[in-house]
C-alpha cells in the first residue's frame, strides 16, 4: 500500500494524521478569474429566454459578489453550470 511506502519517506505524524478536506475557492475565482463568465450570465440568451430568471437580479448578484458586498457564489455557480450544461447538450431551457 502507498501509505506503507510513505512511512519511509515522510514523518509518521504526517502519514498517520486524519484526512483533511480541500476547499475549492470558487467564491474567490468568481471575483477574479471567472468574473467575466459570471458577469455574462445576465446576458445569456438561453437563460433569459427561459423566462425563469431576471437579468437585473443576476446582474445585481454578480456585481454584489464581485464587490464583496454579498457572497452569491452558490447561486451564481449553479446558474453558470446550468448555462454551460444547457449549451453542451443543446437544451432549450424555455421548454422547462
ROSE-4610 file (N, C-alpha, C; in Angstrom, 1 decimal, always signed):
// ROSE-4610
residu = [X/X/X/X/X/X/X/X/X/X/X/X/X/X/X/X/X/X/X/X/X/X/X/X/X/X/X/X/X/X/X/X/X/X/X/X/X/X/X/X/X/X/X/X/X/X/X/X/X/X/X/X/X/X/X/X/X/X/X/X/X/X/X/X/X/X/X/X/X/X/X/X/X/X/X/X/X/X/X/X/X/X/X/X/X/X/X/X/X/X/X/X/X/X/X/X/X/X/X/X/X/X/X/X/X/X/X/X/X/X/X/X/X/X/X/X/X/X/X/X/X/X/X/X/X/X/X/X/X/X/X/X/X/X/X/X/X/X/X/X/X/X/X/X/X/X/X/X/X/X/X/X/X/X/X/X/X/X/X/X/X/X/X/X/X/X/X/X/X/X/X/X/X/X/X/X/X/X/X/X/X/X/X/X/X/X/X/X/X/X/X/X/X/X/X/X/X/X/X/X/X/X/X/X/X/X/X/X/X/X/X/X/X/X/X/X/X/X/X/X/X/X/X/X/X/X/X/X/X/X/X/X/X/X/X/X/X/X/X/X/X/X/X/X/X/X/X/X/X/X/X/X/X/X/X/X/X/X/X/X/X/X/X/X/X/X/X/X/X/X/X/X/X/X/X/X/X/X/X/X/X/X/X/X/X/X/X/X]
num = [1/1/1/2/2/2/3/3/3/4/4/4/5/5/5/6/6/6/7/7/7/8/8/8/9/9/9/10/10/10/11/11/11/12/12/12/13/13/13/14/14/14/15/15/15/16/16/16/17/17/17/18/18/18/19/19/19/20/20/20/21/21/21/22/22/22/23/23/23/24/24/24/25/25/25/26/26/26/27/27/27/28/28/28/29/29/29/30/30/30/31/31/31/32/32/32/33/33/33/34/34/34/35/35/35/36/36/36/37/37/37/38/38/38/39/39/39/40/40/40/41/41/41/42/42/42/43/43/43/44/44/44/45/45/45/46/46/46/47/47/47/48/48/48/49/49/49/50/50/50/51/51/51/52/52/52/53/53/53/54/54/54/55/55/55/56/56/56/57/57/57/58/58/58/59/59/59/60/60/60/61/61/61/62/62/62/63/63/63/64/64/64/65/65/65/66/66/66/67/67/67/68/68/68/69/69/69/70/70/70/71/71/71/72/72/72/73/73/73/74/74/74/75/75/75/76/76/76/77/77/77/78/78/78/79/79/79/80/80/80/81/81/81/82/82/82/83/83/83/84/84/84/85/85/85/86/86/86/87/87/87/88/88/88/89/89/89/90/90/90/91/91/91/92/92/92/93/93/93/94/94/94/95/95/95/96/96/96]
x = [+0.8/+0.0/+0.9/+0.3/+1.0/+1.4/+0.6/+0.8/+2.1/+2.3/+3.5/+4.7/+4.6/+5.8/+6.1/+5.1/+5.3/+6.0/+5.8/+6.4/+7.9/+8.5/+10.0/+10.5/+9.6/+10.0/+9.4/+8.3/+7.6/+7.5/+7.6/+7.4/+6.1/+6.1/+4.9/+3.7/+3.9/+2.8/+2.1/+2.8/+2.2/+1.4/+2.0/+1.4/+0.1/+0.2/-0.9/-1.9/-1.8/-2.8/-4.1/-5.2/-6.5/-6.6/-7.5/-7.7/-8.3/-7.9/-8.4/-9.1/-10.1/-10.9/-10.1/-10.5/-10.0/-11.1/-10.9/-12.0/-11.6/-12.5/-12.3/-12.7/-11.8/-12.1/-13.0/-14.1/-15.0/-15.4/-15.7/-16.2/-15.1/-13.9/-12.8/-12.6/-12.6/-12.5/-13.5/-14.7/-15.8/-15.6/-14.7/-14.3/-13.2/-12.4/-11.2/-11.3/-10.8/-10.6/-11.9/-13.0/-14.3/-15.2/-14.7/-15.6/-16.3/-15.6/-16.2/-17.3/-17.1/-18.2/-19.4/-19.1/-20.1/-20.9/-20.2/-20.9/-21.7/-21.3/-22.0/-23.3/-23.5/-24.8/-26.0/-26.0/-27.1/-27.4/-26.5/-26.8/-26.9/-27.0/-27.1/-28.5/-28.6/-29.9/-30.6/-30.0/-30.6/-31.3/-30.5/-31.0/-32.2/-32.1/-33.1/-34.3/-34.1/-35.3/-36.1/-35.6/-36.4/-37.5/-37.4/-38.4/-38.3/-37.4/-37.2/-36.4/-35.6/-34.6/-34.7/-34.4/-34.5/-33.0/-32.8/-31.4/-30.9/-31.8/-31.4/-30.9/-31.7/-31.3/-30.0/-29.8/-28.5/-27.4/-27.6/-26.6/-26.2/-27.2/-27.0/-26.3/-26.6/-25.9/-24.5/-24.2/-22.8/-22.0/-22.6/-22.0/-21.7/-22.7/-22.5/-21.5/-21.4/-20.5/-19.0/-18.9/-17.5/-17.0/-17.9/-17.5/-17.4/-17.7/-17.6/-18.7/-19.8/-21.0/-21.8/-21.8/-22.5/-21.8/-22.1/-21.5/-22.6/-22.6/-23.7/-23.1/-21.9/-21.2/-22.0/-22.8/-23.6/-24.6/-25.4/-26.4/-25.8/-24.7/-24.0/-23.4/-22.8/-22.1/-23.2/-24.4/-25.5/-25.9/-26.1/-26.5/-25.5/-24.2/-23.1/-23.1/-23.3/-23.3/-24.5/-25.6/-26.9/-26.7/-26.1/-26.0/-25.0/-23.9/-22.8/-23.4/-24.1/-24.7/-25.7/-26.6/-27.6/-27.0/-25.9/-25.2/-24.6/-23.9/-23.2/-24.2/-25.4/-26.3/-27.4/-27.3/-28.2/-29.7/-29.8/-31.0/-31.7/-33.0/-33.8/-34.5/-33.9/-34.4/-35.9/-36.3/-37.7/-38.7/-38.3/-39.2/-39.3/-38.6/-38.6/-39.8]
y = [-1.2/+0.0/+1.3/+2.3/+3.6/+4.1/+4.0/+4.5/+3.9/+2.6/+1.9/+2.4/+2.7/+3.3/+4.7/+5.4/+6.8/+6.9/+5.8/+5.8/+5.9/+5.4/+5.5/+6.9/+7.7/+9.0/+10.2/+10.0/+11.1/+10.8/+11.8/+11.6/+10.9/+10.0/+9.2/+10.1/+11.2/+12.1/+12.7/+12.8/+13.3/+12.1/+10.9/+9.8/+9.3/+9.4/+8.9/+9.9/+11.1/+12.2/+11.9/+12.5/+12.3/+13.0/+12.5/+13.2/+14.6/+15.4/+16.8/+17.1/+17.9/+18.2/+19.3/+19.5/+20.5/+21.4/+22.7/+23.7/+24.3/+24.3/+24.9/+26.3/+27.3/+28.7/+29.3/+28.7/+29.2/+30.6/+31.0/+32.3/+33.4/+33.1/+34.0/+34.0/+32.8/+32.7/+33.6/+33.6/+34.3/+35.8/+36.3/+37.7/+38.0/+37.0/+37.3/+36.5/+35.3/+34.5/+34.2/+34.0/+33.7/+34.9/+36.1/+37.3/+37.6/+37.3/+37.6/+36.6/+35.4/+34.4/+34.7/+35.0/+35.3/+36.6/+37.6/+38.8/+38.6/+37.7/+37.4/+36.6/+36.1/+35.3/+36.2/+37.5/+38.3/+38.6/+38.2/+38.4/+37.1/+36.0/+34.7/+34.5/+34.4/+34.3/+33.1/+32.0/+30.7/+30.8/+31.5/+31.6/+32.6/+33.7/+34.7/+34.3/+33.7/+33.2/+32.2/+31.6/+30.6/+31.2/+32.5/+33.2/+32.8/+32.1/+31.6/+32.6/+33.4/+34.2/+35.7/+36.6/+38.0/+38.5/+39.1/+39.6/+40.6/+41.5/+42.6/+41.9/+40.9/+40.2/+39.5/+38.9/+38.1/+39.1/+40.3/+41.3/+41.9/+42.1/+42.6/+41.6/+40.3/+39.3/+39.2/+39.3/+39.2/+40.4/+41.6/+42.8/+42.8/+42.5/+42.5/+41.5/+40.3/+39.3/+39.8/+40.4/+40.8/+41.9/+42.8/+43.9/+43.4/+42.2/+41.7/+42.1/+42.6/+43.1/+41.9/+40.8/+39.6/+38.4/+37.2/+36.0/+35.2/+35.4/+34.8/+33.6/+33.1/+32.1/+30.9/+30.5/+29.2/+29.4/+30.5/+30.7/+31.0/+31.8/+32.1/+30.9/+30.1/+28.8/+27.9/+27.8/+27.0/+27.5/+28.8/+29.3/+29.1/+29.3/+29.1/+27.6/+26.7/+25.3/+24.9/+25.5/+25.3/+25.8/+27.0/+27.5/+26.7/+26.3/+25.5/+24.1/+23.5/+22.2/+22.3/+23.3/+23.5/+23.7/+24.5/+24.7/+23.4/+22.7/+21.4/+20.4/+20.3/+19.3/+19.9/+21.2/+21.9/+21.8/+22.1/+22.0/+23.4/+23.4/+24.6/+24.8/+25.7/+26.0/+26.5/+27.1/+27.6/+26.5/+25.3/+24.1/+23.6/+24.1/+23.6/+24.1]
z = [+0.0/+0.0/+0.0/-0.5/-0.7/+0.7/+1.7/+3.0/+3.6/+3.4/+4.0/+3.2/+2.0/+1.2/+1.7/+2.1/+2.5/+3.9/+4.7/+6.0/+6.0/+4.9/+4.8/+4.3/+3.8/+3.2/+4.0/+4.7/+5.3/+6.8/+7.7/+9.1/+9.4/+10.4/+10.7/+11.2/+11.8/+12.2/+11.0/+9.9/+8.6/+8.0/+7.9/+7.3/+8.0/+9.4/+10.2/+10.6/+10.2/+10.6/+9.9/+10.5/+9.9/+8.6/+7.7/+6.4/+6.6/+5.7/+5.7/+4.4/+4.4/+3.2/+2.4/+1.2/+0.4/+0.0/+0.2/-0.1/-1.5/-2.4/-3.7/-3.6/-3.9/-3.7/-4.9/-5.1/-6.2/-6.0/-4.7/-4.4/-4.9/-4.6/-4.9/-6.5/-7.1/-8.5/-9.2/-8.7/-9.3/-9.2/-8.4/-8.3/-9.2/-9.6/-10.4/-11.7/-11.7/-12.9/-13.7/-12.9/-13.5/-13.6/-13.3/-13.2/-14.5/-15.6/-17.0/-17.2/-16.9/-17.1/-16.2/-15.0/-14.0/-14.4/-14.9/-15.3/-16.6/-17.4/-18.7/-18.5/-17.3/-17.1/-17.3/-17.0/-17.2/-18.6/-19.5/-21.0/-21.7/-21.0/-21.6/-22.2/-23.5/-24.2/-23.7/-23.6/-23.3/-21.9/-21.0/-19.6/-19.6/-20.2/-20.2/-21.0/-22.1/-22.9/-22.2/-21.2/-20.4/-19.7/-19.4/-18.6/-17.1/-16.7/-15.3/-14.5/-15.2/-14.4/-14.8/-13.9/-14.1/-14.3/-15.5/-15.8/-14.8/-14.4/-13.4/-12.1/-11.7/-10.4/-10.6/-11.7/-11.9/-12.0/-12.7/-12.8/-11.4/-10.6/-9.2/-8.4/-8.5/-7.7/-8.1/-9.4/-9.9/-9.4/-9.5/-9.1/-7.6/-6.8/-5.3/-4.9/-5.6/-5.3/-5.6/-6.8/-7.2/-6.2/-5.8/-4.9/-3.4/-3.1/-1.8/-0.9/-1.4/-0.6/-0.2/-0.9/-0.6/-1.2/-0.6/-1.2/-1.9/-3.2/-4.0/-4.8/-4.4/-5.3/-5.5/-4.6/-4.7/-5.9/-5.8/-6.8/-8.2/-8.2/-9.5/-10.1/-9.2/-9.8/-10.3/-9.7/-10.2/-11.5/-11.7/-12.9/-14.0/-13.6/-14.6/-15.1/-14.2/-14.6/-15.4/-15.1/-15.8/-17.3/-17.4/-18.8/-19.6/-18.9/-19.6/-20.0/-19.1/-19.4/-20.5/-20.4/-21.5/-22.8/-22.8/-24.1/-24.6/-23.7/-24.1/-24.7/-24.2/-24.6/-25.5/-25.8/-26.7/-26.1/-24.8/-24.1/-24.2/-24.6/-24.7/-23.3/-22.5/-21.2/-21.2/-22.3/-22.3/-22.3/-22.5/-22.5/-21.1/-20.2/-18.8/-18.0]
